[in-house]
Amino acid sequence: MSEPAPHILIVDDDERIRGLLQKFLARNGFLVTTARDAAHARRILGGLDFDLIVMDVMMPGEDGVSMTKSLREDRMTPILLLTAKGETEDRIAGLEAGADDYLPKPFEPKELLLRMNAILRRMPEPVETDAAPKLLQLGPVRYDIDRGEMWQGDTPVRLTATEAQLMRIFAAQPGEALTRTKLVEELGRDKGQAQERAVDVQITRLRRKLEEDPKQPRYLQTVRGAGYMLAPD
């Protein structure tokens, strides 16, 4: 039986862009729902789950960055932000809010498609197995390597797609320092300083979920001159 088509939510106040993206993505095998602004998107999200949200930053009312930050309080649905702002600081703000990727306008639809597929590939696959799970203990936090799940006690710790991929990368090589360049490569991103800065942002966010004191990390350490290292108990 074939896998169901990924369901995408497009949030953009520009009706023309919504229509173009809906037609383009439908031709490429996606189910697509559209929303004209954040309020409309919230009503839709109240009754439907999506595999990915593609959202404009500059919208009337609640902007895309604010909505991303709000959604991250209780959802791990991947989010790709579309922004007319090309400054690195603006992109970093989106990542800090919890977005998995960003794409400056104007963009080629094919690039959007490539980025969407890359995000969807990074989402953890559910694992059905009766075997004992392989766990990494990180103080009060435990990470299930097979399932790509993180728990604190009986409470699941929500990870974005990029955070989940980073944990898989680190968990495969515990105790080994990985450079930012290596992490960018493993994440499937284009090389460059902007992407390395983006990795720094993702590491900061991940530390907030792992560490008792993120400013003095015990488990996701910075190794001077070598990069970052996961150091489980």
N, C-alpha and C positions, 0 to 999 in steps of 0.2 A: 504494500500500500504506500502511495506517495505521501511525502510530508505535506501538511497543510501550508498554504502560502502565508508568509509573514504578513501580519496586519500592521499597517503604518498609520500613524496619526500626523497629518500635516496641519500646523498651526501658523497661519499667516494672514495679515489683514488685507493683503493684495489679492483680490479675486482672480486676476489674470494668472498670477504665479500659482495659486492654489489649483486652478484648472489645468495649467500646463503640467505641473508635477503629478497631479492625479492621473492624467492620461499617460504620461511617460512611465510612471511606476507601474501602472496597471498593465501596460504593454510588456513590462519586464517581470511579470509574474507576482506582483504584490497585491494584496487587498489594501485599499486606501480609503480612509475617512478623513474629512477636512473640517477644520474649525476656523472661524474668522477672527477670533481673539482668545485671550486667556480665559475669560469668563465662559465663552462657548465651549472651549476645550475642557474646562472643569466639569461642565454638565455631561459631556460625553464620557469623560473618565469615570464619572460616578456609576456608569452602567457597563462599561466595556474595559477590557484589558488589551494592551497593545504590545507588540514585539519591539517597537521603536517609535519614538516621537521626534519629528523633525519640526523645529520651531524657530520662527523669526524672533530676533531680539527686540527690534524697534517696532512696538505695537501700541496702539492707543490703550489707555487703561494700564493694566498690569503688564510689565515688559517681560521678555523671555527669560532674562537672567533671574528676576525675582520669582517667576513661576517655577523655574528649575530648582531654585533653592528650596521653595516650599514643597515641591513634589518629592524631593530627596528625603523629606522627613519620614515618609512612609512608603515610598516606592523605589524599586531598583530598575525600573524600565529604562533602557538606554535612551539618551537624549542627544541629538545632534542639533546645534544651534546655527542658524543662518544669520549673518550680520553684515551690514553695510560698512561697519567699522573695521578698518584694516590694521589698527594699532595693536601691537602685541599685548599691551596692558589690558585692552578690552577683551581680547581672547582669553587671557589668563583669568579675568574676572568671571567669565563664563565657566571655565574649568573649575575654579574655586567654588562656584555655586553648585557644582555637581554634574556638569555636562560631560559627556564622553568624548565629544569631538566638536569642531566648529568648522564652518565653511564660509569665507567672506563672499559677499555679493559684489559684482555679478559672478556667476559660476557656470560651468558647463554641466548639464544634467548627468553626463557620463561620470564626471568626478563625484557628484553626489551619490550616484549609484555605487561606485567603488567604495566610498567611505561608509555607506550604509551596510554594504555586504561585509566589510571588514569588522564593523562593530558587532554585527549579528554573529559572525564567526567567533568572536571573543566571548560570547555569552556561555556560561558553564552549561555543559550537557548533563541532564539528569542521569544518574547512574543507578541501575537496578542490579543489586548484588546482595547475596547473603553472606559474603565474606566479611571478616572483621575490618572495619574502616582503618585506614592509615591516618593517624592523627599527629599533628604538631601541637605541642602545648606551648602557649605564649602567655605565661602567667595565668590570669583568670580566663583568658581567651583560648579556645581550641579551634584548630583549622583542620577540616576533613579534606585530605588531599584528593581522594577519589571523587568526591562529590563537589569539590570546590566550594564548600560551605564553611562559614565561620560562626561560632557560637560563643556567647558569654553566659555560662551557666546553662539554663534552659531557654535562653532568649537568643534567637537568630540575629546575627549582625548583618545588616543589609550592605551589600557591596554593589557598586556600579559595575558595568561591564569591564571598564578599564581596570578598576581596582581588583576585580576577580582575576583578570588576566595577569596582573602584576603578582598577585599572591601565587598563582600557578607557576610563574617564572621563578620566584624566590624559593618556593617550596621544593622545586625540582633540584635546587642547588643550595641547600641550607649551609650556612657557615662560609659561603663563598661570596666575595665582593664582586658586584656586577657594575660595570661603568654605565653612565647615563647613555652613552652611545650604544652600548649593547642592549640596554632596556628599550631604547627607541626601535632598534632593529627587531627585537623579539616581539614588540607590540605591532609591528608591521607598519610603522609610520615612516614618512619621508625623513631623511637625515637633515640635521641643521640645528643651530643654537635655539631657535624658537621651540622646536620639539623637545629639546633637552630641558628647557625651562618648564615646558608643560609637564614633563616627567617629574620635576621637582614639586610641582603643584600637586600632582597625583600622590606622590609619596607623603606630602604633608597631610593630605586628606586621609590617607590610609593610616598614618600614625595616630590620628585622632580616634580611630576605631580600635587600635591595637594597644596603645600605650597609656599607662596611668598618667604620665607627664610627657606629652608629645614633644615638649621643648628639650627634654633630656631622655631621648629614646633608649630603651633597653633592648627591644626585640628587633626593630627595624633601624639598624645603626647606619650612620654615615662613617665610611672608612676613608680617612683623609688621603686624597690623591688616587683613590681606587674606585670610589662609587658608593653603592649601598649594599648592605648585607642583612639577611634574615638570620637572627640568632635565637632559635627556639631553646626552651629549657632542656 
